[in-house]
């Protein structure tokens, strides 16, 4: 469990707690469903293309770690507010399904998820972490660039998705 003493005007007296959970943990499932409900409509006109490929699908058997960030309020109540998973993509770990609940964006949750994910890749002795995001997620692109990720050529299996933005962070 990682702790971060982040506070802000919207969420005073709070703590962020990052936990490694199973892929099918109820909080992880709920956050992925929220992500699908938010992001899915952005790509609705591409549904036929997406249905032809499993490039964005996550096989639970390839998942290395799943992280959920919880925000603890002043009364000690925890709410799941962020999700990220790492899957094996060849010899690399790939960041998948990173999502922060809309009410908690800009409060350090994404940073906590990236730190946990990057540390997990380092623990595996890997020189980098890779990721893919779509062209209709400019906030995600800005976050990754601000966090030290650099664009790289599109890697498998995303070559079938011409709107992919792919990144890596090396250390």
Secondary structure, 3 states (H helix, E strand, C coil): CEEECCCCCCCCCCEEEEEEECCCCHHHHHHHHHHHHHHHHHHHHHHHHHHCCCCCCCCHHHEEEEEEEEEECCCCCEEEEEEEEEEEECCEEEEEEEEECHHHCCCCHHHHHHHHHHHHHHHCCCCEEEEEEECCCHHHHHHHHHCCCEECCCCCCHHHCCCEEEEEEEC
